Amino acid sequence: QVQLVESGGGLVQAGGSLRLSCAASGGTFSNYQMGWFRQAPGKEREFVAGISRSGGNTYYVDSVEGRFTISRDNAKNTVYLQMNSLKPEDTAVYYCAATNSEVPPTTPRKYDYWGQGTQVTVSS
C-alpha cells in the first residue's frame, strides 16, 4: 500500500511563500499521477493541482493559476507544491493524493491514496 506524508506547512503572512512536500513510499511512485487538494473549515475538499506520471503535464484550479507550481522528482519519490503570493483565502489543510488514472482527476473520490495533510495558514 502506498503511503504519503506531507510536510512544509506553517504560518505565513499574505504575499509570502511556502513549499509543500509529499514523500511517497510502498509503491512505484512513477506509476502514479499525483494531486494536491485542500480543505478549509466548512468547505468541501478542493482540487488544487495535478501532475502526470512523468511531470510533463500539470493542471491547476483557476484560483491558484500563476501563483502555485506543482512538480515532482521521481528519483526522490516526492511531489512538491510551491506556493507564492499567498492569500488568506489559501488557508486550509493541504493533502497530497495518488492515482493510477490516465489523466490526473480533479475529484477526490478518484484518488486511491491520501496523506494526512499539512496545515497552511496565511495571515493578513
DSSP file with accessible surface (Angstrom, degrees, kcal/mol):
  #  RESIDUE AA STRUCTURE BP1 BP2  ACC     N-H-->O    O-->H-N    N-H-->O    O-->H-N    TCO  KAPPA ALPHA  PHI   PSI    X-CA   Y-CA   Z-CA
    1    1 A Q              0   0  183      0, 0.0     2,-0.3     0, 0.0   112,-0.0   0.000 360.0 360.0 360.0 137.9    0.0    0.0    0.0
    2    2 A V        -     0   0   13     22,-0.1     2,-0.4    26,-0.0    24,-0.2  -0.553 360.0-158.5 -76.6 134.8    1.3    3.5   -0.9
    3    3 A Q  E     -A   25   0A 126     22,-3.1    22,-1.9    -2,-0.3     2,-0.4  -0.942   5.2-166.3-114.9 137.2    2.0    5.8    2.0
    4    4 A L  E     -A   24   0A  10    110,-0.4   112,-0.5    -2,-0.4     2,-0.4  -0.980   4.3-173.3-126.0 133.7    2.1    9.6    1.6
    5    5 A V  E     -A   23   0A  95     18,-1.9    18,-2.5    -2,-0.4     2,-0.2  -0.973   9.6-155.7-131.5 117.9    3.4   12.1    4.1
    6    6 A E  E     +A   22   0A  17     -2,-0.4     2,-0.3    16,-0.2    16,-0.2  -0.589  18.5 165.4 -89.1 153.5    3.1   15.8    3.6
    7    7 A S  E     +A   21   0A  64     14,-2.2    14,-2.6    -2,-0.2   111,-0.1  -0.963  40.1  69.0-155.0 166.6    5.4   18.4    5.2
    8    8 A G        +     0   0   38      1,-0.3    11,-0.3    -2,-0.3    14,-0.0   0.354  61.5 133.4 104.6  -5.1    6.2   22.1    4.8
    9    9 A G        +     0   0   28     12,-0.1     2,-0.3     9,-0.1    -1,-0.3  -0.209  22.2 118.1 -71.8 168.5    3.0   23.7    6.1
   10   10 A G  E     -d  120   0B  30    109,-0.7   111,-2.7   108,-0.1     2,-0.5  -0.989  61.1 -46.9 165.8-165.0    3.0   26.5    8.6
   11   11 A L  E     +d  121   0B 129     -2,-0.3     2,-0.3   109,-0.2   111,-0.2  -0.860  53.4 165.3-102.6 130.4    2.1   30.1    9.2
   12   12 A V  E     -d  122   0B  23    109,-2.5   111,-2.4    -2,-0.5     2,-0.1  -0.984  34.4-112.1-143.6 149.9    3.0   32.8    6.7
   13   13 A Q  E >   -d  123   0B 147     -2,-0.3     3,-2.3   109,-0.2    73,-0.2  -0.476  50.7 -81.7 -78.4 153.9    2.0   36.4    6.0
   14   14 A A  T 3  S+     0   0   50    109,-2.4    73,-0.2     1,-0.3    -1,-0.1  -0.289 120.0  28.9 -53.9 136.8    0.0   37.3    3.0
   15   15 A G  T 3  S+     0   0   54     71,-3.2    70,-0.6     1,-0.3    -1,-0.3   0.247 100.2 113.7  91.6 -10.5    2.2   37.7    0.0
   16   16 A G    <   -     0   0   22     -3,-2.3    70,-2.3    70,-0.2     2,-0.3  -0.096  58.7-120.7 -85.1-173.3    4.7   35.2    1.3
   17   17 A S        -     0   0   61     67,-0.2     2,-0.3    68,-0.2    67,-0.2  -0.927  19.8-177.0-133.5 151.8    5.7   31.7    0.1
   18   18 A L  E     - B   0  83A  32     65,-2.1    65,-3.2    -2,-0.3     2,-0.5  -0.983  15.3-147.6-141.4 151.6    5.7   28.1    1.2
   19   19 A R  E     - B   0  82A 114     -2,-0.3     2,-0.3   -11,-0.3    63,-0.2  -0.967  15.4-159.8-122.9 113.3    6.9   24.9   -0.4
   20   20 A L  E     - B   0  81A   0     61,-2.7    61,-2.2    -2,-0.5     2,-0.3  -0.694   5.1-161.7 -90.8 144.9    5.0   21.7    0.5
   21   21 A S  E     -AB   7  80A  31    -14,-2.6   -14,-2.2    -2,-0.3     2,-0.4  -0.939   8.5-164.5-124.4 148.8    6.5   18.3    0.0
   22   22 A a  E     -AB   6  79A   0     57,-2.0    57,-2.0    -2,-0.3     2,-0.5  -0.943   9.4-160.1-134.4 111.8    4.8   14.9   -0.2
   23   23 A A  E     -AB   5  78A  49    -18,-2.5   -18,-1.9    -2,-0.4     2,-0.3  -0.801   9.1-157.5 -96.2 130.6    7.0   11.9    0.3
   24   24 A A  E     +A    4   0A  14     53,-2.9     2,-0.3    -2,-0.5   -20,-0.2  -0.810  16.5 165.4-109.5 146.8    5.8    8.5   -1.1
   25   25 A S  E     +A    3   0A  55    -22,-1.9   -22,-3.1    -2,-0.3     3,-0.1  -0.972  50.0  48.2-150.2 161.9    6.7    5.0   -0.1
   26   26 A G  S    S+     0   0   60     -2,-0.3     2,-0.3   -24,-0.2   -22,-0.1   0.533 103.5  49.2  86.6   6.4    5.4    1.5   -0.5
   27   27 A G  S    S-     0   0   35    -24,-0.1     2,-1.0   -26,-0.0    -1,-0.2  -0.921  98.3 -76.0-157.0-179.6    4.8    1.6   -4.3
   28   28 A T    >   -     0   0   80     -2,-0.3     3,-1.9     1,-0.2     4,-0.3  -0.793  41.7-163.2 -90.6 101.6    6.3    2.6   -7.6
   29   29 A F  G >  S+     0   0    8     -2,-1.0     3,-1.9     1,-0.3    -1,-0.2   0.852  82.8  60.0 -57.7 -40.3    6.0    6.3   -7.5
   30   30 A S  G 3  S+     0   0   54      1,-0.3    -1,-0.3    44,-0.2    44,-0.1   0.651  96.2  63.9 -67.7 -12.9    6.5    6.9  -11.2
   31   31 A N  G <  S+     0   0   86     -3,-1.9     2,-0.4     2,-0.0    -1,-0.3   0.577  94.0  78.2 -82.3 -10.6    3.4    4.8  -11.9
   32   32 A Y    <   -     0   0   39     -3,-1.9     2,-0.3    -4,-0.3    68,-0.2  -0.823  69.8-141.3-108.6 139.1    1.1    7.3  -10.1
   33   33 A Q  E     -E   99   0B   5     66,-3.1    66,-2.5    -2,-0.4     2,-0.3  -0.748  31.1-144.2 -86.4 144.0   -0.3   10.6  -11.1
   34   34 A M  E     -EF  98  51B   1     17,-1.9    17,-2.6    -2,-0.3     2,-0.3  -0.835  18.1-175.0-119.7 149.9   -0.3   13.0   -8.2
   35   35 A G  E     -EF  97  50B   0     62,-2.3    62,-2.2    -2,-0.3     2,-0.4  -0.962  17.3-142.5-139.4 155.2   -2.6   15.7   -7.0
   36   36 A W  E     +EF  96  49B   0     13,-3.1    12,-2.7    -2,-0.3    13,-1.7  -0.978  24.0 177.6-114.2 134.1   -2.8   18.3   -4.3
   37   37 A F  E     -EF  95  47B   0     58,-3.0    58,-2.9    -2,-0.4     2,-0.3  -0.866   9.9-158.0-126.2 163.3   -6.1   19.1   -2.6
   38   38 A R  E     -EF  94  46B  16      8,-2.3     8,-3.3    -2,-0.3     2,-0.4  -0.988   4.0-162.8-142.4 154.1   -7.1   21.5    0.2
   39   39 A Q  E     -E   93   0B  63     54,-2.0    54,-2.3    -2,-0.3     6,-0.1  -0.955   5.3-165.0-141.3 118.3   -9.9   21.7    2.6
   40   40 A A    >   -     0   0   22      4,-0.4     3,-2.2    -2,-0.4    52,-0.1  -0.637  45.9 -75.4 -94.6 157.5  -10.8   24.8    4.6
   41   41 A P  T 3  S+     0   0  123      0, 0.0    -1,-0.1     0, 0.0     3,-0.1  -0.277 118.6   7.3 -55.2 129.8  -13.2   24.7    7.6
   42   42 A G  T 3  S+     0   0   92      1,-0.2     2,-0.3    -3,-0.1    -3,-0.0   0.515 112.2 102.2  77.9   5.6  -16.8   24.3    6.5
   43   43 A K  S <  S-     0   0  142     -3,-2.2    -1,-0.2     1,-0.1     2,-0.1  -0.804  74.6-101.3-121.1 161.4  -15.9   23.8    2.8
   44   44 A E        -     0   0  169     -2,-0.3    -4,-0.4     1,-0.1     2,-0.3  -0.379  50.3 -89.0 -72.9 155.2  -15.6   20.8    0.5
   45   45 A R        -     0   0   72     -6,-0.1     2,-0.4    -2,-0.1    -6,-0.2  -0.521  52.2-152.3 -65.9 131.7  -12.3   19.3   -0.3
   46   46 A E  E     -F   38   0B  71     -8,-3.3    -8,-2.3    -2,-0.3     2,-0.2  -0.893  13.8-120.7-118.7 134.2  -11.0   21.2   -3.4
   47   47 A F  E     +F   37   0B  21     -2,-0.4   -10,-0.2    59,-0.3     3,-0.1  -0.511  33.3 169.9 -66.3 133.7   -8.7   20.2   -6.2
   48   48 A V  E     -     0   0B   0    -12,-2.7    13,-2.2     1,-0.4     2,-0.3   0.761  57.2 -15.5-111.3 -52.2   -5.6   22.5   -6.3
   49   49 A A  E     -FG  36  60B   0    -13,-1.7   -13,-3.1    11,-0.2    -1,-0.4  -0.994  51.4-163.4-157.6 151.5   -3.1   21.0   -8.7
   50   50 A G  E     -FG  35  59B   0      9,-2.2     9,-2.3    -2,-0.3     2,-0.3  -0.964   3.3-164.0-137.8 156.5   -2.3   17.8  -10.5
   51   51 A I  E     -FG  34  58B   3    -17,-2.6   -17,-1.9    -2,-0.3     7,-0.2  -1.000  20.4-120.5-144.6 139.4    0.7   16.4  -12.3
   52   52 A S    >   -     0   0   10      5,-2.4     3,-0.8    -2,-0.3   -18,-0.1  -0.151  40.2 -92.6 -74.2 173.5    1.2   13.5  -14.7
   53   53 A R  T 3  S+     0   0  105      1,-0.3   -21,-0.2   -22,-0.1    -1,-0.1   0.861 126.0  34.5 -58.0 -41.7    3.5   10.5  -14.1
   54   54 A S  T 3  S-     0   0   98    -23,-0.1    -1,-0.3    19,-0.0    20,-0.1   0.537 111.5-114.6 -90.3  -8.5    6.5   11.9  -15.9
   55   55 A G  S <  S+     0   0   27     -3,-0.8    -2,-0.1     2,-0.2    17,-0.1   0.459  82.8 120.5  87.9   4.0    5.8   15.5  -14.8
   56   56 A G        +     0   0   58      1,-0.1     2,-0.4    -5,-0.1    -3,-0.0   0.693  68.8  46.2 -76.5 -20.5    5.2   16.7  -18.4
   57   57 A N        -     0   0   94      2,-0.0    -5,-2.4     0, 0.0     2,-0.3  -0.987  65.2-177.0-127.5 134.1    1.6   17.8  -17.8
   58   58 A T  E     -G   51   0B  60     -2,-0.4     2,-0.3    -7,-0.2    -7,-0.2  -0.932   5.8-163.5-128.8 155.2    0.3   20.0  -15.0
   59   59 A Y  E     -G   50   0B  85     -9,-2.3    -9,-2.2    -2,-0.3     2,-0.3  -0.990   7.2-174.4-140.6 142.7   -3.2   21.2  -14.1
   60   60 A Y  E     -G   49   0B  38     -2,-0.3   -11,-0.2   -11,-0.2     2,-0.2  -0.984  30.0-113.3-139.2 147.8   -4.4   23.9  -11.7
   61   61 A V    >>  -     0   0   36    -13,-2.2     3,-1.8    -2,-0.3     4,-1.0  -0.526  41.1-113.5 -71.5 147.2   -7.6   25.3  -10.3
   62   62 A D  G >4 S+     0   0  147      1,-0.3     3,-0.5     2,-0.2    -1,-0.1   0.836 111.3  63.8 -55.1 -35.5   -8.1   28.8  -11.7
   63   63 A S  G 34 S+     0   0   55      1,-0.2    -1,-0.3     3,-0.0   -15,-0.0   0.676 112.4  33.6 -68.5 -16.6   -7.7   30.4   -8.3
   64   64 A V  G X> S+     0   0    0     -3,-1.8     3,-2.5   -16,-0.2     4,-2.3   0.478  83.5 128.1-115.2  -5.1   -4.1   29.4   -8.0
   65   65 A E  T << S+     0   0  112     -4,-1.0     4,-0.1    -3,-0.5    -3,-0.0  -0.275  81.8  14.0 -55.5 129.0   -3.0   29.5  -11.6
   66   66 A G  T 34 S+     0   0   77      2,-0.5    -1,-0.3     1,-0.1     3,-0.1   0.240 125.1  61.6  89.0 -14.6    0.2   31.6  -11.9
   67   67 A R  T <4 S+     0   0   29     -3,-2.5    17,-2.0     1,-0.2     2,-0.3   0.718  98.1  51.1-109.4 -36.5    0.8   31.5   -8.1
   68   68 A F  E  <  -C   83   0A   3     -4,-2.3    -2,-0.5    15,-0.2     2,-0.4  -0.805  60.7-165.1-106.7 149.4    1.3   27.8   -7.4
   69   69 A T  E     -C   82   0A  73     13,-2.4    13,-2.9    -2,-0.3     2,-0.4  -0.985   4.9-157.6-135.0 123.4    3.6   25.3   -9.1
   70   70 A I  E     +C   81   0A   5     -2,-0.4     2,-0.3    11,-0.2    11,-0.2  -0.797  23.3 160.3 -96.9 140.8    3.3   21.6   -8.8
   71   71 A S  E     -C   80   0A  39      9,-1.7     9,-3.1    -2,-0.4     2,-0.3  -0.952  20.4-151.7-149.5 167.4    6.4   19.5   -9.6
   72   72 A R  E     -C   79   0A  31     -2,-0.3     2,-0.5     7,-0.3     7,-0.2  -0.996  11.5-155.9-145.9 152.1    7.8   16.0   -8.9
   73   73 A D  E > > -C   78   0A  56      5,-3.0     5,-1.8    -2,-0.3     3,-1.1  -0.909   9.6-172.0-126.0  98.7   11.1   14.3   -8.5
   74   74 A N  T 3 5S+     0   0   50     -2,-0.5     3,-0.4     1,-0.3   -44,-0.2   0.776  84.4  61.4 -66.8 -25.4   10.6   10.6   -9.3
   75   75 A A  T 3 5S+     0   0   95      1,-0.2    -1,-0.3    -3,-0.1   -46,-0.0   0.781 113.4  36.9 -68.3 -26.7   14.1    9.7   -8.2
   76   76 A K  T < 5S-     0   0  136     -3,-1.1    -1,-0.2     2,-0.2    -2,-0.2   0.357 105.9-126.4-103.5   1.3   13.2   11.0   -4.7
   77   77 A N  T   5 +     0   0   61     -4,-0.5   -53,-2.9    -3,-0.4     2,-0.4   0.897  68.3 128.8  53.7  44.9    9.6    9.7   -4.7
   78   78 A T  E   < -BC  23  73A  18     -5,-1.8    -5,-3.0   -55,-0.2     2,-0.4  -0.986  46.0-162.0-137.3 139.1    8.4   13.2   -3.9
   79   79 A V  E     -BC  22  72A   0    -57,-2.0   -57,-2.0    -2,-0.4     2,-0.3  -0.931  18.0-158.3-116.3 145.4    5.9   15.7   -5.2
   80   80 A Y  E     -BC  21  71A  32     -9,-3.1    -9,-1.7    -2,-0.4     2,-0.4  -0.852  16.0-158.9-123.4 155.8    6.1   19.4   -4.4
   81   81 A L  E     -BC  20  70A   0    -61,-2.2   -61,-2.7    -2,-0.3     2,-0.6  -0.897  11.3-161.9-133.8 105.7    3.7   22.4   -4.3
   82   82 A Q  E     -BC  19  69A  47    -13,-2.9   -13,-2.4    -2,-0.4     2,-0.6  -0.796  10.4-165.7 -85.8 122.7    5.4   25.7   -4.5
   83   83 A M  E     +BC  18  68A   0    -65,-3.2   -65,-2.1    -2,-0.6     2,-0.3  -0.944  11.1 174.0-118.0 115.0    3.0   28.4   -3.3
   84   84 A N        +     0   0   57    -17,-2.0   -67,-0.2    -2,-0.6   -68,-0.2  -0.760  59.7  22.9-115.1 163.7    3.8   32.0   -3.9
   85   85 A S  S    S-     0   0   70    -70,-0.6    -1,-0.2    -2,-0.3   -69,-0.2   0.901  85.1-159.3  49.1  48.7    1.9   35.2   -3.4
   86   86 A L        -     0   0    2    -70,-2.3   -71,-3.2    -3,-0.2   -70,-0.2  -0.250   8.4-158.7 -65.5 145.1   -0.2   33.5   -0.7
   87   87 A K    >   -     0   0   86    -73,-0.2     3,-2.4   -72,-0.1     4,-0.2  -0.851  31.4-111.2-119.6 154.9   -3.6   35.0    0.2
   88   88 A P  G >  S+     0   0   52      0, 0.0     3,-1.9     0, 0.0    34,-0.4   0.848 116.9  63.8 -54.1 -33.5   -5.6   34.5    3.4
   89   89 A E  G 3  S+     0   0  128      1,-0.3   -49,-0.0   -49,-0.0    -3,-0.0   0.564  88.6  69.4 -70.3  -7.4   -8.1   32.5    1.3
   90   90 A D  G <  S+     0   0    1     -3,-2.4    -1,-0.3    32,-0.0     2,-0.2   0.536  71.0 121.4 -81.0  -8.1   -5.4   29.9    0.7
   91   91 A T    <   +     0   0   39     -3,-1.9     2,-0.3    -4,-0.2    30,-0.2  -0.388  39.9 106.0 -60.4 124.8   -5.7   28.9    4.4
   92   92 A A  E    S- H   0 120B   2     28,-1.9    28,-2.6    -2,-0.2     2,-0.5  -0.966  76.1 -79.0-178.0 171.0   -6.6   25.2    4.5
   93   93 A V  E     -EH  39 119B  36    -54,-2.3   -54,-2.0    -2,-0.3     2,-0.5  -0.852  49.0-146.6 -87.2 126.9   -5.3   21.8    5.3
   94   94 A Y  E     -EH  38 118B   0     24,-2.9    24,-2.0    -2,-0.5     2,-0.4  -0.848  16.2-171.7-102.9 132.4   -3.4   20.6    2.2
   95   95 A Y  E     -E   37   0B  39    -58,-2.9   -58,-3.0    -2,-0.5     2,-0.3  -0.939  13.6-147.5-121.6 142.3   -3.4   17.0    1.2
   96   96 A a  E     -E   36   0B   0     -2,-0.4    19,-2.1   -60,-0.2     2,-0.3  -0.797  21.4-174.3-102.3 154.4   -1.5   15.1   -1.5
   97   97 A A  E     -EI  35 114B   0    -62,-2.2   -62,-2.3    -2,-0.3     2,-0.4  -0.982  14.1-143.9-148.0 155.2   -3.0   12.1   -3.2
   98   98 A A  E     +EI  34 113B   1     15,-2.0    14,-1.9    -2,-0.3    15,-1.6  -0.948  19.0 169.7-126.2 143.3   -2.0    9.4   -5.7
   99   99 A T  E     -E   33   0B   0    -66,-2.5   -66,-3.1    -2,-0.4    12,-0.1  -0.987  33.8-144.0-147.3 153.9   -4.0    7.7   -8.5
  100  100 A N        +     0   0   97     -2,-0.3    11,-0.1   -68,-0.2   -66,-0.1   0.168  59.0 130.3-103.0  17.7   -3.3    5.4  -11.5
  101  101 A S        -     0   0   37      9,-0.2   -68,-0.2   -68,-0.1    -2,-0.1  -0.230  69.9-116.7 -63.7 158.5   -5.8    7.1  -13.7
  102  102 A E  S    S+     0   0  184      1,-0.2    -1,-0.1   -50,-0.1    -3,-0.0   0.878 101.9  28.5 -67.5 -37.2   -4.7    8.1  -17.2
  103  103 A V  S    S-     0   0   86    -51,-0.1    -1,-0.2   -70,-0.1    -2,-0.1  -0.974 101.4 -97.6-124.4 137.1   -5.2   11.8  -16.5
  104  104 A P        -     0   0    6      0, 0.0   -52,-0.1     0, 0.0   -54,-0.1  -0.346  47.8-136.0 -55.7 114.4   -4.9   13.4  -13.1
  105  105 A P        -     0   0   14      0, 0.0    -4,-0.0     0, 0.0    -6,-0.0  -0.290  11.0-148.6 -71.6 158.4   -8.5   13.7  -11.9
  106  106 A T  S    S+     0   0   86    -59,-0.1   -59,-0.3   -71,-0.0     3,-0.0   0.449  75.2  85.7-102.3  -3.3  -10.0   16.7  -10.2
  107  107 A T  S >  S-     0   0   46      1,-0.1     3,-1.6   -61,-0.1     4,-0.2  -0.851  73.3-140.2-102.6 130.9  -12.4   14.8   -8.0
  108  108 A P  G >  S+     0   0   43      0, 0.0     3,-2.0     0, 0.0    -1,-0.1   0.838  96.4  66.1 -58.1 -33.8  -11.2   13.4   -4.7
  109  109 A R  G 3  S+     0   0  206      1,-0.3    -3,-0.0    -3,-0.0     0, 0.0   0.665  92.8  62.2 -67.7 -13.5  -13.1   10.1   -5.0
  110  110 A K  G <  S+     0   0  103     -3,-1.6     2,-0.4   -11,-0.0    -1,-0.3   0.445  85.6  91.4 -90.7  -0.3  -10.9    9.1   -7.9
  111  111 A Y    <   -     0   0   11     -3,-2.0   -12,-0.2    -4,-0.2     3,-0.1  -0.794  58.6-161.9 -97.5 140.7   -7.7    9.1   -5.9
  112  112 A D        +     0   0   85    -14,-1.9     2,-0.4    -2,-0.4   -13,-0.2   0.783  69.8  37.4 -91.9 -32.1   -6.6    5.9   -4.2
  113  113 A Y  E     -I   98   0B  58    -15,-1.6   -15,-2.0  -110,-0.0     2,-0.3  -0.969  62.2-173.0-131.6 143.7   -4.1    7.1   -1.6
  114  114 A W  E     -I   97   0B  71     -2,-0.4  -110,-0.4   -17,-0.2   -17,-0.2  -0.966  17.2-133.3-136.3 145.9   -4.0   10.1    0.6
  115  115 A G        -     0   0    5    -19,-2.1  -110,-0.2    -2,-0.3     3,-0.1  -0.304  34.5-106.1 -83.3 178.3   -1.7   11.7    3.1
  116  116 A Q        -     0   0  173   -112,-0.5  -111,-0.1     1,-0.2   -21,-0.1   0.646  61.4-117.9 -83.2 -15.9   -2.6   13.0    6.5
  117  117 A G        -     0   0   23    -21,-0.1     2,-0.4   -24,-0.0   -22,-0.2   0.055  15.0-123.4  97.3 154.6   -2.5   16.7    5.5
  118  118 A T  E     - H   0  94B  23    -24,-2.0   -24,-2.9  -111,-0.1     2,-0.3  -0.999  25.6-118.7-137.1 135.6   -0.5   19.7    6.5
  119  119 A Q  E     - H   0  93B  92     -2,-0.4  -109,-0.7   -26,-0.2     2,-0.5  -0.580  23.9-171.2 -80.0 131.3   -1.9   23.0    7.8
  120  120 A V  E     -dH  10  92B   0    -28,-2.6   -28,-1.9    -2,-0.3     2,-0.5  -0.989   5.3-177.0-119.2 122.2   -1.3   26.2    5.8
  121  121 A T  E     -d   11   0B  52   -111,-2.7  -109,-2.5    -2,-0.5     2,-0.6  -0.985   6.5-167.4-123.9 124.6   -2.3   29.4    7.5
  122  122 A V  E     -d   12   0B   7     -2,-0.5     2,-0.2   -34,-0.4  -109,-0.2  -0.948  10.7-154.7-114.5 118.2   -2.0   32.8    5.7
  123  123 A S  E      d   13   0B  43   -111,-2.4  -109,-2.4    -2,-0.6    -2,-0.0  -0.623 360.0 360.0 -92.9 151.3   -2.4   35.9    7.9
  124  124 A S              0   0  141     -2,-0.2    -1,-0.1  -111,-0.2   -37,-0.0  -0.391 360.0 360.0 -88.5 360.0   -3.5   39.2    6.6
